[in-house]
Amino acid sequence: MGYHYSVLDAYCGQTINKNYITFSFKGGAADDLRRNRRARAIAIALMASDFSVDVTGIAWTPAFRNTGTDIEEKLGLIGRLLIFTRQMDMLMHNEASVELVAKNFMEGNFHYD
């Protein structure tokens, strides 16, 4: 997915209160500034989808604890987000790209136009 280290852990079962998603990412090929921009864009998109996100520099950990029946929907969202943001840090040349990437993803515009 464009990070040197990434872990996704999830449970999606019949007992809603036990369902969760957590993942963490660290590193990447771009410089720290661009990786941080990508992390913040991803955090914005995830927070708009009811994830809690802890961003510390370029290492961050989003989490979702299911309180309804949409855990499968959230896993699908993560899959789309991982593909959309793969190596996106290389394109994030300015601060405006943080909001633009998040906005495009949330609107379903996966072309970064």
C-alpha positions in Angstrom: 0.0 0.0 0.0 3.0 2.3 -0.2 4.0 2.2 3.4 7.0 0.2 4.8 4.9 -1.1 7.6 1.2 -1.6 7.7 -1.1 -3.9 9.8 -4.8 -4.3 9.5 -6.7 -6.2 12.2 -10.5 -6.6 12.1 -13.3 -8.8 13.5 -16.5 -8.9 11.6 -19.0 -11.3 13.2 -22.6 -11.8 14.3 -22.0 -10.2 17.8 -22.0 -6.5 16.9 -20.3 -5.3 20.1 -17.3 -7.4 19.4 -16.7 -6.1 15.8 -13.8 -3.7 15.3 -11.2 -2.5 12.8 -7.8 -1.2 13.7 -4.8 -0.6 11.5 -1.5 1.2 11.6 0.9 2.6 9.0 4.4 3.8 9.2 7.1 4.9 6.7 7.0 5.3 2.9 9.1 6.4 0.0 8.4 10.1 0.1 9.8 12.6 2.5 8.3 13.2 5.9 6.3 16.2 4.9 4.5 14.4 2.0 3.9 11.3 4.1 2.5 13.5 6.9 0.2 15.1 4.3 -1.1 11.7 3.1 -1.6 10.6 6.7 -3.7 13.7 7.4 -5.8 13.3 4.2 -6.5 9.7 5.2 -7.4 10.7 8.7 -9.9 13.3 7.5 -11.6 10.7 5.3 -11.7 8.2 8.1 -13.0 10.6 10.7 -15.8 11.5 8.3 -16.6 7.8 8.3 -16.8 7.5 12.1 -13.3 6.3 12.7 -11.2 7.6 15.6 -7.7 8.5 14.4 -4.5 9.1 16.3 -1.9 10.8 14.1 1.7 11.2 15.4 4.0 12.5 12.7 4.0 9.9 10.0 2.9 7.0 12.2 -0.8 6.8 12.9 -3.5 4.4 14.0 -7.1 4.6 12.9 -9.7 2.5 14.8 -13.4 1.8 14.4 -15.5 0.0 17.1 -18.8 -1.1 15.5 -22.0 0.2 17.2 -24.3 -0.9 14.4 -24.3 -3.3 11.5 -22.0 -1.5 9.0 -18.7 -3.2 9.7 -18.6 -4.8 6.3 -19.2 -1.4 4.7 -16.3 0.1 6.7 -14.0 -2.7 5.6 -14.9 -1.9 2.0 -14.2 1.7 2.6 -10.8 0.9 3.9 -10.0 -1.2 0.9 -10.9 1.6 -1.5 -9.0 4.1 0.7 -5.9 1.9 0.7 -5.9 1.6 -3.1 -6.7 5.3 -3.7 -4.0 6.6 -1.4 -1.3 4.1 -2.5 1.8 6.2 -3.1 -0.4 9.3 -3.1 2.3 11.0 -0.9 4.4 11.4 -4.0 1.8 13.7 -5.5 1.1 15.8 -2.4 3.3 18.8 -3.3 1.5 21.4 -1.2 -0.7 21.8 1.9 -3.9 22.2 -0.2 -3.5 18.6 -1.4 -4.5 17.3 2.0 -8.1 18.6 1.8 -8.3 17.9 -1.9 -7.3 14.2 -1.6 -9.7 13.7 1.4 -12.6 15.6 -0.5 -12.1 13.6 -3.7 -12.1 10.3 -1.8 -15.2 11.1 0.2 -17.0 12.2 -3.0 -16.0 9.1 -4.8 -13.7 10.9 -7.3 -10.9 8.4 -7.4 -8.9 10.2 -10.2 -7.1 13.0 -8.2 -8.2 15.6 -10.8 
